[in-house]
Amino acid sequence: MAKRDESFNEFLKNFKAKNEQGWANIIDLSQEEQERRLLEKTPEQRKNEMVMMEEFRRRKNLERYYSYMKEQMKENHADVGERQPLIDMDDEAITRES
């Protein structure tokens, strides 16, 4: 439809003529923007980010450990043929502070 619409074609030609010269000068500044934001952070903010990331890592490791242990317990019970109920660890038990 756009090829048949003369008014749209005229608008597009005018738009390109007006704006296309500056398109070649656009640079990807995302890396510079990230570096600028990093340099603007205070040491206290950086420390808080590190503490937060360490806490996320610790919780993820705990979750993996409990999942692994739960699977091991299931395998051991199946191998031995025991009929004792398995200890079910809920999400709160994983993230609860010790």
Backbone as CSV, one residue per row, in Angstrom:
resi,resn,N_x,N_y,N_z,CA_x,CA_y,CA_z,C_x,C_y,C_z
1,MET,0.824,-1.194,0.000,0.000,0.000,0.000,0.869,1.259,0.000
2,ALA,2.005,1.222,0.726,2.838,2.418,0.823,3.398,2.815,-0.532
3,LYS,3.672,1.851,-1.400,4.210,2.163,-2.722,3.186,2.901,-3.571
4,ARG,1.929,2.663,-3.346,0.865,3.286,-4.124,0.445,4.647,-3.571
5,ASP,0.768,4.908,-2.319,0.341,6.152,-1.674,1.369,7.251,-1.953
6,GLU,1.021,8.186,-2.828,1.937,9.249,-3.232,2.264,10.199,-2.075
7,SER,1.283,10.478,-1.259,1.542,11.405,-0.149,2.528,10.791,0.853
8,PHE,2.418,9.491,1.092,3.360,8.830,1.997,4.752,8.809,1.380
9,ASN,4.838,8.516,0.101,6.138,8.517,-0.577,6.788,9.892,-0.510
10,GLU,5.999,10.928,-0.689,6.532,12.291,-0.603,7.024,12.584,0.814
11,PHE,6.242,12.186,1.808,6.648,12.369,3.198,7.956,11.629,3.471
12,LEU,8.065,10.400,2.987,9.266,9.593,3.223,10.489,10.222,2.575
13,LYS,10.348,10.726,1.361,11.468,11.391,0.687,11.918,12.607,1.477
14,ASN,10.964,13.421,1.929,11.303,14.617,2.703,11.962,14.249,4.034
15,PHE,11.443,13.218,4.683,11.999,12.783,5.956,13.438,12.310,5.786
16,LYS,13.687,11.496,4.772,15.046,11.002,4.528,15.987,12.143,4.189
17,ALA,15.543,13.061,3.341,16.393,14.184,2.964,16.754,15.033,4.180
18,LYS,15.820,15.175,5.087,16.033,16.008,6.265,16.907,15.318,7.313
19,ASN,16.709,14.001,7.505,17.346,13.314,8.631,18.470,12.352,8.270
20,GLU,18.567,11.935,7.050,19.507,10.868,6.714,20.965,11.277,6.860
21,GLN,21.290,12.557,6.752,22.688,12.977,6.860,23.268,12.642,8.233
22,GLY,22.481,12.761,9.272,22.960,12.512,10.625,23.012,11.046,11.003
23,TRP,22.426,10.181,10.202,22.386,8.764,10.570,23.765,8.138,10.611
24,ALA,24.647,8.549,9.755,25.980,7.958,9.721,26.811,8.359,10.933
25,ASN,26.432,9.413,11.630,27.193,9.893,12.781,26.771,9.252,14.097
26,ILE,25.741,8.415,14.059,25.275,7.775,15.281,26.258,6.682,15.674
27,ILE,26.677,6.706,16.927,27.644,5.736,17.450,26.988,4.980,18.588
28,ASP,27.363,3.721,18.732,26.848,2.935,19.845,27.563,3.374,21.116
29,LEU,26.838,4.041,21.993,27.422,4.569,23.222,27.076,3.737,24.443
30,SER,26.558,2.544,24.228,26.123,1.742,25.371,27.288,1.382,26.290
31,GLN,28.447,1.067,25.726,29.606,0.723,26.557,30.054,1.927,27.368
32,GLU,30.105,3.080,26.743,30.509,4.287,27.465,29.495,4.638,28.552
33,GLU,28.234,4.429,28.261,27.186,4.706,29.248,27.331,3.777,30.458
34,GLN,27.628,2.505,30.210,27.826,1.561,31.313,29.029,1.954,32.162
35,GLU,30.114,2.336,31.506,31.309,2.743,32.240,31.046,4.010,33.050
36,ARG,30.299,4.953,32.475,29.980,6.185,33.182,29.161,5.888,34.435
37,ARG,28.156,5.001,34.287,27.329,4.648,35.448,28.147,3.946,36.520
38,LEU,29.083,3.109,36.084,29.932,2.404,37.043,30.803,3.384,37.823
39,LEU,31.349,4.370,37.136,32.216,5.340,37.798,31.440,6.285,38.713
40,GLU,30.151,6.449,38.474,29.337,7.327,39.303,28.965,6.686,40.642
41,LYS,29.091,5.379,40.743,28.701,4.698,41.975,29.714,4.960,43.077
42,THR,29.181,5.096,44.264,30.048,5.296,45.424,30.591,3.935,45.882
43,PRO,31.672,3.952,46.638,32.186,2.676,47.174,31.152,1.922,48.004
44,GLU,30.314,2.662,48.721,29.264,2.012,49.514,28.261,1.292,48.622
45,GLN,27.882,1.911,47.494,26.959,1.272,46.556,27.580,0.020,45.939
46,ARG,28.846,0.102,45.592,29.541,-1.069,45.034,29.593,-2.208,46.050
47,LYS,29.878,-1.864,47.303,29.923,-2.877,48.360,28.562,-3.534,48.523
48,ASN,27.496,-2.716,48.529,26.143,-3.257,48.670,25.789,-4.188,47.508
49,GLU,26.204,-3.830,46.305,25.955,-4.705,45.153,26.686,-6.038,45.304
50,MET,27.912,-5.974,45.769,28.689,-7.203,45.965,28.047,-8.091,47.031
51,VAL,27.583,-7.493,48.108,26.923,-8.257,49.174,25.646,-8.900,48.628
52,MET,24.888,-8.133,47.857,23.648,-8.651,47.289,23.934,-9.817,46.328
53,MET,24.923,-9.663,45.467,25.255,-10.730,44.528,25.751,-11.977,45.258
54,GLU,26.515,-11.797,46.309,26.987,-12.929,47.104,25.819,-13.650,47.764
55,GLU,24.829,-12.896,48.237,23.653,-13.509,48.852,22.857,-14.306,47.817
56,PHE,22.696,-13.757,46.611,22.012,-14.497,45.546,22.752,-15.792,45.222
57,ARG,24.095,-15.700,45.140,24.903,-16.887,44.836,24.762,-17.930,45.942
58,ARG,24.802,-17.481,47.193,24.684,-18.403,48.329,23.334,-19.114,48.319
59,ARG,22.260,-18.364,48.070,20.929,-18.969,48.052,20.783,-19.955,46.898
60,LYS,21.336,-19.629,45.756,21.261,-20.537,44.609,22.044,-21.820,44.906
61,ASN,23.195,-21.692,45.524,23.975,-22.875,45.891,23.229,-23.742,46.902
62,LEU,22.593,-23.105,47.890,21.802,-23.865,48.863,20.658,-24.607,48.179
63,GLU,19.999,-23.935,47.272,18.888,-24.559,46.547,19.377,-25.767,45.756
64,ARG,20.510,-25.626,45.082,21.080,-26.755,44.328,21.470,-27.901,45.260
65,TYR,22.075,-27.560,46.399,22.498,-28.582,47.351,21.303,-29.374,47.875
66,TYR,20.239,-28.670,48.293,19.066,-29.363,48.822,18.378,-30.200,47.745
67,SER,18.350,-29.706,46.524,17.767,-30.494,45.432,18.585,-31.770,45.197
68,TYR,19.891,-31.609,45.212,20.780,-32.752,45.017,20.602,-33.764,46.153
69,MET,20.568,-33.281,47.394,20.421,-34.183,48.532,19.065,-34.874,48.519
70,LYS,18.030,-34.169,48.107,16.698,-34.758,48.034,16.680,-35.898,47.015
71,GLU,17.313,-35.676,45.866,17.400,-36.725,44.847,18.204,-37.918,45.357
72,GLN,19.297,-37.641,46.070,20.106,-38.727,46.622,19.313,-39.545,47.629
73,MET,18.545,-38.864,48.466,17.735,-39.579,49.456,16.686,-40.451,48.764
74,LYS,16.073,-39.931,47.718,15.083,-40.714,46.978,15.716,-41.955,46.372
75,GLU,16.900,-41.791,45.789,17.597,-42.930,45.191,17.983,-43.949,46.248
76,ASN,18.489,-43.488,47.382,18.885,-44.399,48.457,17.688,-45.165,49.009
77,HIS,16.568,-44.494,49.183,15.367,-45.153,49.685,14.841,-46.155,48.666
78,ALA,14.937,-45.834,47.411,14.458,-46.744,46.378,15.366,-47.970,46.294
79,ASP,16.674,-47.755,46.448,17.614,-48.870,46.381,17.444,-49.820,47.557
80,VAL,17.271,-49.289,48.738,17.163,-50.096,49.944,15.767,-50.691,50.072
81,GLY,14.803,-50.033,49.477,13.435,-50.511,49.555,12.729,-50.081,50.814
82,GLU,13.249,-49.058,51.462,12.635,-48.576,52.697,11.315,-47.892,52.389
83,ARG,10.417,-47.985,53.323,9.107,-47.370,53.167,8.928,-46.167,54.085
84,GLN,10.011,-45.672,54.648,9.904,-44.519,55.538,9.614,-43.266,54.720
85,PRO,8.821,-42.364,55.264,8.525,-41.127,54.527,9.771,-40.272,54.377
86,LEU,9.880,-39.651,53.221,11.017,-38.774,52.959,10.789,-37.424,53.624
87,ILE,11.871,-36.818,54.035,11.793,-35.468,54.583,11.645,-34.527,53.399
88,ASP,10.568,-33.761,53.404,10.330,-32.837,52.304,10.742,-31.443,52.736
89,MET,11.692,-30.872,52.040,12.166,-29.541,52.373,11.454,-28.545,51.475
90,ASP,10.772,-27.616,52.088,10.053,-26.601,51.333,10.986,-25.449,50.984
91,ASP,10.465,-24.504,50.210,11.263,-23.361,49.777,11.727,-22.514,50.956
92,GLU,10.899,-22.416,51.991,11.283,-21.618,53.152,12.469,-22.220,53.865
93,ALA,12.542,-23.533,53.891,13.676,-24.185,54.551,14.966,-23.903,53.809
94,ILE,14.868,-23.740,52.516,16.071,-23.483,51.708,16.596,-22.086,51.963
95,THR,15.697,-21.105,52.030,16.128,-19.716,52.145,16.198,-19.218,53.569
96,ARG,15.723,-20.010,54.522,15.709,-19.595,55.909,17.142,-19.414,56.415
97,GLU,17.350,-18.353,57.175,18.668,-18.096,57.763,18.950,-19.118,58.855
98,SER,20.172,-19.565,58.929,20.510,-20.543,59.961,21.195,-19.887,61.127
